[in-house]
């Protein structure tokens, strides 16, 4: 028989993982990405250009790109959209090809004592800072559930660009997969 503490920690870890994945999913698009059966198109013409302009990458760190390995480069969402079959470990280099400014900035500060790269220096309009999306995640926690509007992202020059970005409640394959793992674990434990 399974120990109750093991069950408790499995539930806690599963809930935390789902919450982390939901946070990552929430700020990738300003449009509906999972289409229900009775889907009616939202704003804009869904061309490749529209998708590029309304899809965002939310990296854990620009200054220290290895930190993005904590979520298997999940934040390189624009690179993923351009070429979905690029493996997770190649997304950073593919992102640098798409947005050459990032490569210039990274090589400029590589080896220097001050290797911190700001989002303004990065000059990539499709990247939202982790600080901004954390603030937006908290600010719009109720709106995200009650409203269908995902909000908007302000221009690169704006302070707190994501202040009006509500985010989505969409579920990616990672969120669904984690939920399946949790359900199978509970069934295995006899719950």
C-alpha positions as CSV (number, residue, x, y, z in Angstrom):
1,X,0.0,0.0,0.0
2,X,1.2,3.4,-0.9
3,X,2.2,5.8,1.9
4,X,-0.1,8.8,2.2
5,X,2.9,11.2,2.2
6,X,4.0,9.9,-1.2
7,X,0.5,10.5,-2.6
8,X,0.4,14.0,-1.1
9,X,3.7,15.0,-2.6
10,X,2.7,13.5,-6.0
11,X,-0.5,15.6,-6.0
12,X,1.4,18.7,-4.9
13,X,4.2,18.3,-7.5
14,X,1.6,17.5,-10.3
15,X,-0.4,20.6,-9.4
16,X,2.8,22.8,-9.4
17,X,3.8,21.4,-12.8
18,X,0.4,22.1,-14.3
19,X,0.5,25.6,-12.9
20,X,4.0,26.3,-14.3
21,X,3.0,24.9,-17.7
22,X,-0.2,27.0,-17.7
23,X,1.9,30.1,-17.0
24,X,4.2,29.3,-19.9
25,X,1.2,28.7,-22.2
26,X,-0.7,31.8,-21.2
27,X,1.5,34.4,-22.8
28,X,2.5,33.0,-26.2
29,X,-0.4,34.3,-28.3
30,X,-2.9,37.2,-28.4
31,X,-5.2,35.0,-30.5
32,X,-7.0,31.7,-30.2
33,X,-4.6,28.9,-30.8
34,X,-6.7,25.9,-30.0
35,X,-9.8,26.0,-32.2
36,X,-13.1,24.6,-30.9
37,X,-15.6,22.9,-33.2
38,X,-17.8,26.0,-33.6
39,X,-14.8,28.4,-34.1
40,X,-15.5,31.8,-35.5
41,X,-12.3,33.8,-36.6
42,X,-11.2,36.5,-34.2
43,X,-9.5,39.8,-35.1
44,X,-7.1,40.0,-38.1
45,X,-6.4,37.8,-41.0
46,X,-4.7,34.7,-39.8
47,X,-1.7,34.9,-42.2
48,X,1.8,34.0,-41.3
49,X,2.6,37.7,-40.8
50,X,-0.4,38.1,-38.4
51,X,0.7,35.0,-36.4
52,X,4.3,36.3,-36.2
53,X,3.2,39.7,-35.0
54,X,0.9,38.2,-32.4
55,X,3.1,35.3,-31.1
56,X,5.5,36.0,-28.3
57,X,8.5,34.3,-26.7
58,X,8.9,34.5,-23.0
59,X,12.4,33.5,-22.1
60,X,13.4,32.9,-18.5
61,X,16.6,34.9,-19.2
62,X,18.1,36.8,-22.0
63,X,21.3,37.5,-20.2
64,X,21.9,33.9,-19.1
65,X,20.4,31.8,-21.9
66,X,21.3,28.5,-20.1
67,X,18.6,29.2,-17.6
68,X,16.1,28.6,-20.4
69,X,17.0,24.9,-20.1
70,X,14.9,24.8,-16.9
71,X,11.8,24.6,-19.1
72,X,13.6,22.9,-22.1
73,X,13.6,26.1,-24.1
74,X,9.8,26.3,-24.0
75,X,10.0,30.1,-24.1
76,X,11.5,30.2,-27.6
77,X,7.9,30.1,-29.0
78,X,8.5,32.2,-32.1
79,X,11.3,29.9,-33.3
80,X,9.0,26.9,-32.6
81,X,6.2,28.5,-34.7
82,X,8.5,29.2,-37.6
83,X,9.8,25.6,-37.7
84,X,7.8,23.3,-35.3
85,X,10.1,20.3,-36.0
86,X,13.3,22.0,-34.7
87,X,14.3,20.0,-31.5
88,X,14.1,21.9,-28.2
89,X,17.9,22.0,-27.8
90,X,18.3,23.8,-31.2
91,X,15.7,26.4,-30.6
92,X,18.1,29.0,-29.1
93,X,20.4,29.0,-32.1
94,X,17.4,29.0,-34.5
95,X,16.0,32.0,-32.6
96,X,19.3,33.8,-33.0
97,X,19.1,33.2,-36.8
98,X,15.5,34.6,-36.8
99,X,16.5,37.6,-34.7
100,X,20.1,38.4,-35.4
101,X,20.1,41.3,-32.9
102,X,20.2,38.8,-30.1
103,X,23.3,37.2,-31.5
104,X,25.1,40.6,-31.8
105,X,24.2,41.6,-28.3
106,X,25.2,38.2,-26.8
107,X,28.6,38.3,-28.6
108,X,29.1,41.9,-27.6
109,X,28.9,41.2,-23.8
110,X,30.3,37.6,-23.9
111,X,33.3,37.5,-21.6
112,X,32.8,40.9,-20.2
113,X,32.3,41.5,-16.4
114,X,28.9,43.0,-17.1
115,X,27.1,40.3,-19.1
116,X,23.5,41.5,-18.2
117,X,21.5,42.1,-21.4
118,X,18.4,44.3,-21.1
119,X,15.3,43.7,-23.1
120,X,15.7,47.2,-24.7
121,X,19.2,46.2,-25.9
122,X,17.9,43.0,-27.2
123,X,15.5,44.9,-29.5
124,X,13.3,42.0,-30.4
125,X,9.6,43.0,-30.3
126,X,8.4,39.3,-30.0
127,X,10.1,38.8,-26.6
128,X,8.3,39.6,-23.4
129,X,10.3,39.9,-20.2
130,X,9.6,37.4,-17.4
131,X,9.1,40.3,-15.0
132,X,6.4,41.8,-17.3
133,X,4.5,38.6,-17.7
134,X,4.7,37.7,-14.0
135,X,3.1,41.1,-13.3
136,X,0.4,40.5,-15.9
137,X,-0.2,36.9,-14.7
138,X,-1.0,38.3,-11.3
139,X,-2.8,41.5,-12.4
140,X,-5.2,39.6,-14.7
141,X,-5.8,36.3,-12.9
142,X,-9.5,36.8,-12.7
143,X,-10.0,38.4,-16.1
144,X,-8.2,35.5,-17.8
145,X,-10.9,33.2,-16.5
146,X,-13.9,35.4,-17.1
147,X,-13.2,37.1,-20.4
148,X,-12.5,35.9,-23.9
149,X,-10.3,38.9,-24.8
150,X,-6.6,38.1,-24.5
151,X,-5.6,41.7,-24.4
152,X,-2.8,43.4,-26.2
153,X,1.0,43.8,-26.1
154,X,2.3,47.4,-26.3
155,X,5.2,48.5,-28.6
156,X,8.8,47.7,-27.7
157,X,9.5,51.2,-26.4
158,X,6.6,51.0,-23.9
159,X,7.3,50.5,-20.2
160,X,5.5,47.4,-18.9
161,X,4.6,46.2,-22.4
162,X,2.5,43.3,-21.2
163,X,0.4,45.4,-18.7
164,X,-2.8,44.8,-20.9
165,X,-1.9,41.3,-22.0
166,X,-4.5,39.2,-20.2
167,X,-3.2,35.9,-21.5
168,X,-5.0,32.7,-22.3
169,X,-6.3,29.6,-20.5
170,X,-5.2,27.4,-23.4
171,X,-3.6,24.1,-22.8
172,X,-0.6,22.9,-24.8
173,X,0.3,19.3,-25.3
174,X,2.7,19.6,-22.3
175,X,-0.2,20.6,-20.0
176,X,-2.4,17.8,-21.3
177,X,0.5,15.3,-21.1
178,X,1.2,16.2,-17.4
179,X,-2.5,15.8,-16.5
180,X,-2.5,12.4,-18.2
181,X,0.6,11.3,-16.2
182,X,-1.1,12.5,-13.0
183,X,-4.3,10.5,-13.8
184,X,-2.4,7.4,-14.6
185,X,-0.4,7.7,-11.4
186,X,-3.6,8.1,-9.4
187,X,-5.1,5.0,-11.1
188,X,-2.0,3.0,-10.4
189,X,-2.2,4.0,-6.8
190,X,-5.7,2.8,-6.6
191,X,-7.5,6.1,-6.3
